[in-house]
Amino acid sequence: MPDYARVYARQEYLTPGAAETVDIIAETVQPTERSLLLDVACGKGEAAATLAGRFACRIAAVELYDPFIHHSAAKAWFFNLRDLITILRGSGRRLPVRDGVFDAGYCIGGPSIVGLKDCLRELSRVTKRGGHIIVSDIVWRTKPGTLSEDEWKWLARMEPASLDEYAGVIEASGLRVDRRHMHERGAWDDYWRPMLEVAEEAMTSQPADIGFADDIESAVALERRAVESYINYATFVATKA
Ligand SMILES: C[S@@+](CC[C@H](N)C(=O)[O-])C[C@H]1O[C@@H](n2cnc3c(N)ncnc32)[C@H](O)[C@@H]1O
């Protein structure tokens, strides 16, 4: 497994367009100090800290990867948000929570990593009726035939869902899709820039870590080709019927 904490050392959001998605969550949910939100696959806890800091809402943030759990907990402590943010170590495929307890739920950049159908089913299950669910993910602009795994790695293993097909999977989870937002291409560049800085530092540090720098640069190059040929990033806003 790559050292994600090191790869993402220079960024707090781990997803293209994440800050914009957080703005969409804020304007859709309009949380108050009485709101309880769920953040599935919270990464470094930046969305939870931003929303709790701005609205004083309570947030349960679920993550599986220990370095990000520790980072999120330290961030909540640093920003004096420990009373508002609870970090849970668990899987978004099976949440350790009762049905219908959250006013809203979101998963930024995670459903297809967590497991698309399981993640949506769980978000739907634990959210109150009428509550909003917001997710962002990769959607396919053009669907190729079979992609070679040698050339396209993780992309070749992905189930290629177009914007409409992705919305269909959300609706099949008992949710009504209210809005779809396609992120600008620049969101990818903003996402890659700090990673490429980490690669540059690894290349020029003493001793240089050429292998690590190469791994980052080739991962970014693969994503760049994928964006040019096949994929976009989208945010969906849905309501639990
Ligand atoms: C692309 S990152 C998104 C993180 C964060 N939401 C953001 O946008 O900054 C995906 C996250 O999903 C987490 N993850 C992967 N599988 C998971 C699972 N089954 N349950 C919870 N989190 C998971 C990873 O550890 C990683 O932090």
The ligand as a Gaussian input file, in Angstrom:
#p B3LYP/6-31G(d) Opt

LIG

0 1
 C      -10.084000      10.112000      -2.025000
 S       -9.968000      10.027000      -0.266000
 C      -11.166000      11.236000       0.196000
 C      -10.950000      11.773000       1.586000
 C      -11.780000      13.002000       1.966000
 N      -13.194000      12.751000       1.895000
 C      -11.400000      14.182000       1.116000
 O      -12.072000      14.441000       0.116000
 O      -10.401000      14.824000       1.433000
 C      -10.768000       8.500000       0.071000
 C      -10.710000       8.128000       1.550000
 O      -11.486000       6.942000       1.736000
 C      -10.889000       6.195000       2.783000
 N      -11.492000       4.852000       2.697000
 C      -11.220000       3.868000       1.804000
 N      -12.025000       2.806000       2.013000
 C      -12.830000       3.145000       3.063000
 C      -13.878000       2.477000       3.744000
 N      -14.287000       1.240000       3.380000
 N      -14.490000       3.109000       4.762000
 C      -14.118000       4.355000       5.141000
 N      -13.128000       5.042000       4.523000
 C      -12.493000       4.439000       3.507000
 C       -9.416000       6.321000       2.484000
 O       -8.616000       5.966000       3.587000
 C       -9.324000       7.798000       2.096000
 O       -9.097000       8.594000       3.225000

